[in-house]
Amino acid sequence: MSAAALPVLAPRSAIVFISSAASLRAATGVPSYDSSKAALLGICRQVAREGMARHIRANLVVPSLVDTPMGREASRLNPGRTARRLPFGRQATAWEVAYAAVWLLSGEASYVNAHPLVLDGGATSFG
């Protein structure tokens, strides 16, 4: 998708990929999920490199647990998913993930490129 988008995007555009904190450590027990989310960083970096000539940036949002209907169902089916202590005592909201993506797409992040923005409240640093 990115390869098709790069030639038609306007100069100074931005692309944001969405990964998962599962890309940072093997924790889900689903190797295909963990590895596919980890591969997004490599794709992001390559797209960022290819886009540089036209000032097209590519970045990655790496959320941890997000409070969505799908996330709540996953936690119901796998209670161990939320057994560890969550920073700030809660999961991220979908809006927090969206705001991170919007910021990376904006001109306010015009010098941020090929960067994984970890959105986990510190979970991967402290837990």
HELIX and SHEET records of a PDB file:
HELIX    1   1 SER A    2  ALA A    5  1                                   4    
HELIX    2   2 ALA A   21  SER A   23  5                                   3    
HELIX    3   3 PRO A   31  GLY A   51  1                                  21    
HELIX    4   4 MET A   52  ARG A   54  5                                   3    
HELIX    5   5 PRO A   69  LEU A   77  1                                   9    
HELIX    6   6 PRO A   79  THR A   82  5                                   4    
HELIX    7   7 PRO A   87  GLY A   89  5                                   3    
HELIX    8   8 ALA A   94  LEU A  105  1                                  12    
HELIX    9   9 GLY A  107  ALA A  109  5                                   3    
HELIX   10  10 ALA A  123  PHE A  126  1                                   4    
SHEET    1   A 3 ALA A  14  ILE A  18  0                                        
SHEET    2   A 3 ARG A  57  PRO A  63  1                                        
SHEET    3   A 3 PRO A 116  LEU A 119  1                                        
SHEET    1   B 2 VAL A  66  ASP A  67  0                                        
SHEET    2   B 2 ALA A  92  THR A  93  1                                        
END                                                                             
